[in-house]
Amino acid sequence: MNRIVYGENLAVLQSLASGSVALIYIDPPFNTGRWQTRPRMRAVQDEAGDRVGFGGKRYRTERLGDGDPDAGGRGYADDYDDFIGFLRPRIVEARRLLSAAGSLFVHIDYREVHYAKVMLDEVFGRACFQNEIIWAYDYGARSRRRWPAKHDNLLWYTRDPEQYTFNLDACDRIAYMAPKLVGAKKAALGKTPTDVWWHTIVSPTGREKTGYPTQKPLGVLERIVKVHSNPGDMVLDFFAGSGTTGEAAARHGRQFLLVDANEEAVTIMERRLGIVAERSDSTDAQVVGGPADAGENDRGL
């Protein structure tokens, strides 16, 4: 059964059966030392406004909250004295939970990726490291003192160094950068991606946006789910955030287990995956040990 579990993830992982999960994707806090938040804005029609919209109408923007935790702002603290020490026992459990052909994806950034890879090599063995995938995007501020950081790192490890799920034919295809060099037939078909994935971030004004800080694009998770698992497999995300992994799994006939200790994340996932379950005819999800009163926790989505 698809489930959302509200609680501390290490305890949840320790309660699960060994070899029960085909694919694990995690997007842990990146240890930025900051309070992670996504400011909320709205546009109100105003002829004296600061923005011009469709049809030449003018709008003013109003800030709905600045994310200040002292003022009850939404988000979470991303600051650890020993980030790798925090992550390692969870990675040990993740390896135990993977099936024989299973894969783990750890989504991280340039601040911690080098330390994380050394730790992952120790836990999984260097032979089980398959790829470092670079997710590149082009959005946001531009530094004038150094090259702007516009990528994240995804470290892919497998339970077995040789036998693992990799359905490349299920992958979406992308455009050639020089289509004239490959001919019209190949250009029309497109190519499979490399270890550099160009994909935009979640649009601040798009329908995909949930408002949760650090939400990752559905397209990136769909690629991982389709290639690295099979229909009916169990997909686990124990830093589930806005629930993108669950939506990607449900859209493609996989089961999901999502874990998060953030009450706001659970609320967003309830709303988001309730819509997904209705659209995809997937098994109803449940919240177990959620933020509501005990009698209300086992509610279907």
C-alpha positions, 0 to 999 in steps of 0.5 A, a space after each residue: 500500500 502507498 503510505 505517507 509516514 509522518 515521523 523520524 525517518 531513522 526509526 521508520 527505516 529500522 522498522 522495515 523489512 530487508 530487501 523490500 524496496 526496489 528504488 530509494 531516492 532522497 533529497 536530504 537537507 544540503 547543510 547550507 547553514 540557512 533557514 530554507 524557505 520559499 517566500 509566498 507572493 500574490 499579484 493584485 491588479 493595480 494600475 499603479 502596480 510594478 508588473 505588467 501582465 497579460 493584455 497590458 494590465 498592471 499588477 502589484 505584488 504583495 508578500 504573504 510571508 517572509 519565511 522568518 522562523 521567529 515569526 512563524 515562517 514556513 520552512 525548515 532549518 538546514 544546519 548540522 554540526 555533523 551532516 555526514 554523521 547524521 546521514 550515515 546511519 540512514 544510508 546504512 539502513 537504505 542499503 539494507 532495505 534495497 532489493 538485489 537489483 535495487 538502486 539508491 539516489 542521493 540528491 545533494 549539492 556542491 557543499 557536501 557531495 565530496 564528503 557524501 561520496 566518500 561515506 557512500 563508498 564506505 557503506 556500499 563499496 566503491 564498485 557499487 557506485 554507478 554515476 554522478 549525475 549533474 542536474 543543470 538548470 538556468 534560473 535565479 540570481 547571477 553572482 558577479 564574484 564567481 561562476 554562479 552555482 546552477 547545478 545539483 549532484 545526484 549520486 547513484 549507487 546499486 545494491 549489486 555492482 553488476 546486476 541492477 534495474 536500468 530500463 534505458 528504453 523507458 527513458 524520455 528522449 531529448 533533443 540533439 544539440 547539433 541536429 544537422 550533424 545526425 540527420 533528420 531521422 535521428 534528430 526527430 527521434 532525439 537521444 537518451 540523456 547522458 550524465 548531465 541532465 538539463 531540466 528547468 526548476 519548478 516554475 514559481 508560477 506553474 501548476 506543479 508548484 506546491 509552495 514547499 521549499 526545495 521542491 524538485 521537478 517532477 520530470 527529474 523524478 519521473 526519469 529516475 523512476 521509469 529507468 531504475 524501477 519496474 511497474 509494481 515496485 516499491 519506491 522509498 523517499 525518506 526525506 519526502 518534502 513535497 512528495 514529488 517522488 510519490 507522484 512520479 511513482 504513482 504516475 508510472 504504476 509503482 508503489 511508494 512509501 514517503 517519510 518526513 518529520 515536517 508537518 507542513 510537508 505531510 500536509 502538502 503531500 496529503 493534498 498533492 497525492 490525493 489528486 494523484 491517486 484520483 487521476 492514476 487509479 493507484 492504491 489510496 495512500 494513508 498517513 500513519 502517525 501524522 500531525 493530527 489527533 490519533 483517531 484521524 491519522 489513518 485517513 485515505 488520500 
